[in-house]
Amino acid sequence: MSHYDRTKELKAFDDSKAGVKGLIDAGAVKVPKIFIQPPDELSEDLASFQTDLQVPVIDISGIERSDRYKEVVCEVRIASEKWGFFQVVNHEIPSSVLKQMIDGIHAFHEQDPEEKKAFYTRDRMKSVRFESNFDLYQSKAANWRDTLTISMLGSDHLDPDEIPTSCRATTIEYMKHVTNLGKTLFELLSEALGLNPDHLAALECARGRTFVCHYYPACPEPELTLGASKHTDPAFLTLLLQDQLGGLQVLHQNHWVGVRPIPGGLVVNIGDLLQVCS
C-alpha cells in the first residue's frame, strides 16, 4: 500500500498556479483527496438543513423619508438580532452593475490560465492576488473554489492598473456603489443600536475594504466536497453578491438555511467584530 503524502499533493496543486479551474481544464473526473471533506461533517450539515425558512429581506427604498427610515431601522435591528443576516433590495445599485460584476469575475477566472498565473500569490501584502484556498496548508480539506482578492485594508487608494484588465472597469464601478451602500448600512445599524447614525463610522468600522471574488468550477463529485466549509466572517460587515444559482447557507437556530437568490439582492452578514463591539 503506497503512502499518501498530503503535503506533497498540496504543494503540487499550489505550484500549478492554476487553481481548481485548472484541474477541470486538465480533464479531472475525480475529486483529488486534498478536497474530500470528512464524511461525518458532510452528513451532519445535510441532516440539519431546513428548507421552510428564509433570511429576512429588507427593502431600503424611501429611507430619505423619516417614517420609512424608522421602519427600516426597526427591520434591520430585528433581522440582525434574530438572524445576523438579511438581504437588501432596492439599494440603488443598478442591476446592470451587479450583472457586469459577476460577468467580469467569470471572465477573469475563465480566461487563459497563463494570464491568471501572473496574479497568483500567497503574499498577503499584495493588494490584488489570485489563489485557491487562503488556508490551503492549514485546513482539514480544501474548498472547491478559486478566489480573486482585491484588498484595500491598508489604504483607501488602489491603483486601477493593479486590477486585471478582464474585470477592471466592472470592478471599479461595483466598488464605488457597494462602498456607498456600506456607509448607508452602517448608519442604519448605528441607529438600530440606539446610537447616533455616525457612531460606527466614527469607530472606523467602515474603514478598509476587501473584495473577495469566489469562483466555483463544476465539480465531478459534488457529494465529496464543499465550495465553502462552515465559517464566520471576522470583519465588521460583509456584503455578498450571489449569482442566481444559489448554494449559500446560513446557520439559524442550529439549522442550515438556504439563502435564495433574489434578483438585485445583496446578502448582509453581521461580522464577528461588529457583534463584539455591539
Sine and cosine of phi, psi and omega as CSV:
sin_phi,cos_phi,sin_psi,cos_psi,sin_omega,cos_omega
0.00,0.00,0.82,-0.57,-0.06,-1.00
-0.96,0.26,0.53,-0.85,0.00,-1.00
-0.99,0.14,0.75,-0.66,0.02,-1.00
-1.00,0.03,0.85,-0.53,0.00,-1.00
-0.96,-0.27,1.00,-0.06,-0.05,-1.00
-0.89,0.46,-0.69,0.73,-0.03,-1.00
-0.87,0.50,-0.64,0.77,0.02,-1.00
-0.90,0.44,-0.67,0.74,-0.01,-1.00
-0.92,0.38,-0.63,0.78,0.03,-1.00
-0.88,0.47,-0.70,0.72,-0.03,-1.00
-0.92,0.38,-0.62,0.78,0.02,-1.00
-0.89,0.45,-0.67,0.74,0.04,-1.00
-0.90,0.43,-0.71,0.70,-0.01,-1.00
-0.89,0.45,-0.70,0.72,-0.04,-1.00
-0.92,0.40,-0.37,0.93,0.02,-1.00
-0.92,0.39,-0.44,0.90,-0.02,-1.00
0.83,0.56,0.35,0.94,-0.05,-1.00
-0.96,-0.28,-0.23,0.97,0.02,-1.00
0.94,0.35,-0.17,-0.98,0.01,-1.00
-0.91,0.42,-0.59,0.81,0.03,-1.00
-0.86,0.52,-0.55,0.84,0.03,-1.00
-0.91,0.42,-0.56,0.83,0.06,-1.00
-0.89,0.45,-0.70,0.71,0.00,-1.00
-0.92,0.40,-0.67,0.74,0.01,-1.00
-0.89,0.46,-0.48,0.88,0.00,-1.00
-0.99,0.12,-0.02,1.00,0.07,-1.00
1.00,-0.03,0.37,0.93,-0.01,-1.00
-0.87,0.50,0.75,-0.66,0.05,-1.00
-0.89,-0.45,-0.03,1.00,0.05,-1.00
-0.78,-0.62,0.54,-0.84,0.07,-1.00
-0.98,0.19,0.85,-0.53,0.03,-1.00
-0.85,0.52,0.48,-0.88,-0.12,-0.99
-0.86,0.51,-0.50,0.87,-0.04,-1.00
-0.91,0.42,-0.29,0.96,-0.02,-1.00
-0.99,-0.17,-0.18,0.98,-0.10,-0.99
-0.96,0.26,0.85,-0.52,-0.02,-1.00
-0.98,0.19,0.48,-0.88,0.08,-1.00
-0.84,0.55,0.78,-0.63,-0.07,-1.00
-0.83,0.56,-0.59,0.81,-0.03,-1.00
-0.92,0.40,-0.56,0.83,0.01,-1.00
-0.94,0.33,-0.64,0.77,0.02,-1.00
-0.91,0.42,-0.70,0.72,-0.03,-1.00
-0.93,0.36,-0.57,0.82,0.02,-1.00
-0.90,0.44,-0.70,0.72,0.00,-1.00
-0.91,0.42,-0.65,0.76,-0.02,-1.00
-0.92,0.40,-0.62,0.79,-0.04,-1.00
-0.92,0.38,-0.47,0.88,-0.07,-1.00
-0.99,-0.14,0.21,0.98,-0.03,-1.00
-0.98,0.21,0.72,-0.70,-0.01,-1.00
-0.81,-0.59,0.77,-0.64,-0.13,-0.99
-0.98,-0.20,-0.19,0.98,-0.11,-0.99
-0.99,-0.11,0.26,0.97,0.06,-1.00
-0.90,-0.44,0.41,-0.91,0.04,-1.00
-0.62,-0.78,0.69,-0.72,0.06,-1.00
-0.85,0.52,0.67,-0.75,-0.01,-1.00
-0.82,0.57,0.59,-0.81,0.05,-1.00
-0.91,-0.41,0.81,-0.58,-0.06,-1.00
-0.88,-0.47,0.85,-0.52,0.05,-1.00
-1.00,0.03,0.91,-0.42,-0.07,-1.00
-0.98,-0.19,0.29,0.96,0.07,-1.00
-0.95,0.33,0.50,-0.86,0.07,-1.00
0.98,0.21,0.22,0.98,-0.07,-1.00
-0.96,0.28,-0.06,1.00,0.10,-0.99
-0.95,0.32,-0.29,0.96,0.09,-1.00
-1.00,0.03,0.73,-0.69,-0.10,-0.99
-0.87,0.49,-0.62,0.78,-0.02,-1.00
-0.92,0.39,-0.67,0.74,0.02,-1.00
-0.93,0.35,-0.60,0.80,0.02,-1.00
-0.86,0.51,-0.71,0.71,-0.01,-1.00
-0.90,0.44,-0.62,0.79,0.03,-1.00
-0.89,0.46,-0.70,0.71,-0.03,-1.00
-0.92,0.39,-0.65,0.76,0.06,-1.00
-0.84,0.54,-0.68,0.74,0.02,-1.00
-0.90,0.43,-0.68,0.73,0.02,-1.00
-0.90,0.44,-0.65,0.76,0.02,-1.00
-0.90,0.43,-0.67,0.75,0.00,-1.00
-0.89,0.46,-0.73,0.69,-0.03,-1.00
-0.90,0.43,-0.72,0.70,-0.01,-1.00
-0.90,0.44,-0.64,0.76,-0.02,-1.00
-0.93,0.37,-0.64,0.77,-0.01,-1.00
-0.94,0.33,-0.69,0.72,-0.13,-0.99
-1.00,0.04,-0.49,0.87,-0.08,-1.00
-0.89,-0.46,-0.67,0.74,-0.17,-0.99
0.99,0.16,0.07,1.00,0.00,-1.00
-0.60,-0.80,0.48,-0.88,0.24,-0.97
-0.30,-0.95,0.29,-0.96,0.09,-1.00
-0.96,-0.29,0.65,-0.76,0.07,-1.00
-0.95,-0.32,0.67,-0.75,0.07,-1.00
-0.78,-0.62,0.28,-0.96,-0.04,-1.00
0.81,0.58,0.76,0.65,-0.05,-1.00
-0.99,-0.13,0.10,1.00,0.07,-1.00
0.97,0.26,0.13,0.99,0.18,-0.98
-1.00,0.08,0.87,-0.49,-0.05,-1.00
-0.84,0.55,0.63,-0.78,0.02,-1.00
-0.87,0.50,-0.50,0.87,0.02,-1.00
-0.91,0.42,-0.57,0.82,0.02,-1.00
-0.92,0.38,-0.66,0.75,0.02,-1.00
-0.90,0.43,-0.71,0.70,-0.01,-1.00
-0.90,0.43,-0.69,0.72,-0.03,-1.00
-0.92,0.40,-0.52,0.85,0.05,-1.00
-0.91,0.42,-0.73,0.68,0.02,-1.00
-0.89,0.46,-0.69,0.72,0.00,-1.00
-0.89,0.46,-0.62,0.78,-0.01,-1.00
-0.91,0.41,-0.64,0.77,0.02,-1.00
-0.94,0.34,-0.63,0.78,0.11,-0.99
-0.85,0.52,-0.69,0.72,-0.04,-1.00
-0.88,0.48,-0.65,0.76,0.02,-1.00
-0.89,0.46,-0.78,0.63,-0.10,-1.00
-0.95,0.32,-0.39,0.92,-0.06,-1.00
-0.98,-0.20,0.10,0.99,0.01,-1.00
-0.98,0.20,-0.01,-1.00,0.03,-1.00
-0.81,0.58,0.78,-0.62,-0.03,-1.00
-0.81,0.59,-0.57,0.82,-0.02,-1.00
-0.90,0.43,-0.53,0.85,0.04,-1.00
-0.93,0.37,-0.66,0.75,-0.01,-1.00
-0.93,0.38,-0.59,0.81,-0.08,-1.00
-0.85,0.53,-0.44,0.90,0.00,-1.00
-0.90,0.44,-0.36,0.93,-0.03,-1.00
-0.97,-0.23,-0.05,1.00,-0.09,-1.00
-0.96,0.27,0.83,-0.55,0.01,-1.00
-0.26,-0.97,0.39,-0.92,0.15,-0.99
-0.91,-0.41,0.28,0.96,0.02,-1.00
-0.99,0.16,0.95,-0.31,-0.05,-1.00
-0.92,0.38,-0.20,0.98,0.03,-1.00
-0.99,0.16,-0.23,0.97,0.03,-1.00
-0.97,0.23,0.75,-0.66,-0.01,-1.00
-0.95,0.32,-0.54,0.84,-0.01,-1.00
-0.81,-0.58,0.82,-0.57,-0.03,-1.00
-0.52,-0.85,0.57,-0.82,0.09,-1.00
-0.93,-0.37,0.72,-0.69,0.03,-1.00
-0.32,-0.95,0.12,-0.99,0.11,-0.99
-0.84,-0.54,0.92,-0.39,0.02,-1.00
0.93,0.38,0.99,-0.14,0.01,-1.00
-0.88,0.48,-0.43,0.90,-0.01,-1.00
-0.95,-0.31,0.55,0.84,-0.10,-0.99
-0.77,0.63,-0.67,0.75,-0.10,-1.00
-1.00,-0.01,-0.06,1.00,-0.01,-1.00
-0.94,-0.35,-0.47,0.88,-0.11,-0.99
-0.97,0.25,0.40,-0.92,0.06,-1.00
-0.92,0.40,-0.61,0.79,0.02,-1.00
-0.55,-0.83,0.67,-0.75,0.00,-1.00
-0.96,0.29,0.49,-0.87,0.08,-1.00
-1.00,0.05,0.52,-0.86,-0.04,-1.00
-0.99,0.11,0.97,0.25,-0.02,-1.00
-0.28,-0.96,0.36,-0.93,0.14,-0.99
-0.87,-0.49,0.40,-0.92,-0.12,-0.99
-0.62,-0.78,0.72,-0.70,0.21,-0.98
-0.96,-0.26,0.85,-0.52,-0.03,-1.00
-0.92,-0.40,0.74,-0.67,0.08,-1.00
-0.86,-0.51,0.95,-0.33,-0.13,-0.99
-0.97,-0.26,0.76,-0.65,0.08,-1.00
-0.79,-0.61,0.66,0.75,-0.03,-1.00
-0.97,0.25,-0.62,0.79,-0.06,-1.00
-1.00,0.09,-0.38,0.92,-0.07,-1.00
-0.42,-0.91,0.51,-0.86,0.06,-1.00
-0.98,0.20,-0.17,0.99,-0.02,-1.00
-0.99,-0.13,0.71,-0.70,0.10,-1.00
-0.69,-0.72,0.82,-0.57,0.04,-1.00
-0.91,0.42,0.89,-0.45,-0.02,-1.00
-0.81,0.58,-0.49,0.87,-0.03,-1.00
-0.93,0.38,-0.27,0.96,0.04,-1.00
-0.97,0.26,-0.39,0.92,-0.03,-1.00
-0.98,0.18,0.70,-0.72,0.00,-1.00
-0.81,0.59,0.64,-0.77,-0.04,-1.00
-0.88,0.47,-0.48,0.88,-0.05,-1.00
-0.90,0.44,-0.36,0.93,-0.02,-1.00
-0.67,-0.75,0.27,0.96,-0.12,-0.99
-0.89,0.46,-0.84,0.55,-0.09,-1.00
-0.89,0.46,-0.69,0.72,-0.04,-1.00
-0.93,0.37,-0.60,0.80,0.00,-1.00
-0.92,0.39,-0.70,0.72,0.00,-1.00
-0.87,0.49,-0.67,0.74,0.01,-1.00
-0.92,0.40,-0.68,0.73,0.01,-1.00
-0.90,0.44,-0.69,0.72,-0.02,-1.00
-0.86,0.52,-0.65,0.76,0.00,-1.00
-0.88,0.47,-0.74,0.67,-0.04,-1.00
-0.93,0.37,-0.71,0.71,-0.10,-1.00
-0.95,0.31,-0.45,0.89,0.09,-1.00
-0.91,0.41,-0.68,0.73,0.05,-1.00
-0.90,0.44,-0.65,0.76,0.04,-1.00
-0.90,0.44,-0.63,0.77,0.03,-1.00
-0.86,0.51,-0.66,0.75,0.03,-1.00
-0.88,0.47,-0.67,0.74,0.03,-1.00
-0.89,0.45,-0.68,0.74,-0.02,-1.00
-0.91,0.40,-0.61,0.79,0.04,-1.00
-0.91,0.42,-0.57,0.82,0.07,-1.00
-0.91,0.41,-0.71,0.70,0.01,-1.00
-0.89,0.45,-0.66,0.75,0.00,-1.00
-0.92,0.39,-0.61,0.79,0.05,-1.00
-0.87,0.50,-0.74,0.67,0.01,-1.00
-0.91,0.42,-0.59,0.80,0.01,-1.00
-0.90,0.44,-0.44,0.90,0.04,-1.00
-1.00,0.05,0.02,1.00,-0.01,-1.00
0.99,0.16,0.39,0.92,-0.07,-1.00
-0.92,-0.39,0.11,-0.99,0.09,-1.00
-0.91,0.42,0.53,-0.85,-0.08,-1.00
-0.87,0.50,-0.39,0.92,-0.01,-1.00
-0.99,-0.13,0.18,0.98,-0.12,-0.99
-0.89,0.46,-0.79,0.61,-0.04,-1.00
-0.92,0.40,-0.57,0.82,0.05,-1.00
-0.91,0.40,-0.61,0.80,0.02,-1.00
-0.91,0.41,-0.47,0.88,0.07,-1.00
-0.99,0.16,0.03,1.00,-0.01,-1.00
0.91,0.42,0.49,0.87,0.06,-1.00
-0.90,0.44,-0.47,0.88,-0.05,-1.00
-1.00,-0.03,0.02,1.00,-0.02,-1.00
-0.99,0.15,0.70,-0.71,0.00,-1.00
0.99,0.12,0.78,-0.63,0.00,-1.00
-0.67,-0.74,0.57,-0.82,0.10,-0.99
-0.76,-0.65,0.80,-0.59,0.03,-1.00
-0.97,-0.24,0.91,-0.42,-0.07,-1.00
-0.93,-0.36,0.92,-0.39,-0.16,-0.99
-0.93,-0.36,0.99,-0.12,-0.06,-1.00
-1.00,0.09,0.49,-0.87,0.06,-1.00
-0.68,-0.73,0.79,-0.61,-0.08,-1.00
-0.91,-0.41,0.99,-0.11,0.01,-1.00
-0.89,0.45,0.41,-0.91,0.09,-1.00
-0.82,0.57,0.67,-0.75,-0.09,-1.00
-0.93,-0.37,0.76,-0.65,-0.03,-1.00
-0.95,0.31,-0.39,0.92,0.01,-1.00
-0.67,-0.74,0.95,0.33,-0.11,-0.99
-0.89,0.45,-0.32,0.95,-0.01,-1.00
-0.96,0.27,-0.15,0.99,-0.08,-1.00
-0.98,-0.21,-0.23,0.97,-0.14,-0.99
-0.59,-0.80,0.02,-1.00,0.00,-1.00
-0.73,-0.68,0.50,-0.87,0.12,-0.99
-0.97,0.23,-0.55,0.83,0.04,-1.00
-0.53,-0.85,0.88,-0.48,0.05,-1.00
-0.97,0.23,0.27,-0.96,-0.09,-1.00
-0.90,0.44,0.64,-0.76,-0.08,-1.00
-0.26,-0.97,0.18,-0.98,0.20,-0.98
-0.90,-0.44,0.39,-0.92,0.02,-1.00
-1.00,-0.05,0.82,-0.57,-0.11,-0.99
-0.97,0.23,-0.20,0.98,-0.11,-0.99
-0.98,0.22,-0.08,-1.00,0.09,-1.00
-0.97,0.25,-0.71,0.70,-0.11,-0.99
-0.49,-0.87,0.67,-0.74,0.08,-1.00
-0.88,-0.48,0.76,-0.65,0.14,-0.99
-0.93,-0.36,0.85,-0.52,-0.12,-0.99
-0.90,-0.44,0.82,-0.57,0.11,-0.99
-0.99,-0.15,0.91,-0.41,0.05,-1.00
-1.00,-0.06,0.46,-0.89,0.28,-0.96
-0.99,0.14,-0.04,-1.00,-0.10,-0.99
-1.00,0.04,0.11,0.99,0.05,-1.00
-0.99,0.17,-0.46,0.89,0.00,-1.00
0.97,0.24,-0.26,-0.97,-0.02,-1.00
0.86,-0.51,-0.36,0.93,0.02,-1.00
-0.93,0.36,0.69,-0.73,0.08,-1.00
-0.76,-0.65,0.56,-0.83,0.06,-1.00
-0.82,-0.58,0.47,-0.88,-0.03,-1.00
-1.00,-0.02,0.83,-0.55,-0.02,-1.00
-0.67,-0.74,0.89,-0.46,0.00,-1.00
0.79,0.62,0.73,0.69,0.06,-1.00
0.92,0.40,0.32,0.95,0.08,-1.00
-0.80,-0.60,0.64,-0.76,0.10,-1.00
-0.99,0.13,0.77,-0.64,-0.06,-1.00
-0.86,-0.51,0.79,-0.61,0.04,-1.00
-0.95,0.31,0.69,-0.72,0.04,-1.00
-0.99,-0.12,0.98,-0.20,-0.05,-1.00
-0.93,0.38,0.79,-0.62,0.03,-1.00
-0.89,0.45,0.68,-0.73,0.07,-1.00
-0.89,-0.46,0.79,-0.61,0.03,-1.00
-0.80,0.60,0.84,-0.55,0.00,-1.00
0.99,0.11,-0.06,1.00,-0.04,-1.00
-1.00,0.09,0.50,-0.87,0.11,-0.99
-0.82,-0.57,0.70,-0.71,0.01,-1.00
-1.00,0.07,0.74,-0.67,0.03,-1.00
-0.94,-0.34,0.80,-0.60,-0.01,-1.00
-0.88,-0.48,0.86,-0.52,0.08,-1.00
-0.96,0.28,0.93,-0.38,-0.11,-0.99
-0.98,0.21,0.15,-0.99,-0.06,-1.00
-0.85,0.52,-0.69,0.72,-0.06,-1.00
-0.91,0.41,-0.63,0.78,0.02,-1.00
-0.93,0.37,-0.59,0.80,0.07,-1.00
-0.89,0.45,-0.64,0.77,-0.01,-1.00
-0.91,0.41,-0.72,0.70,-0.11,-0.99
-0.99,0.14,-0.09,1.00,0.02,-1.00
-0.96,-0.29,0.00,0.00,0.00,0.00
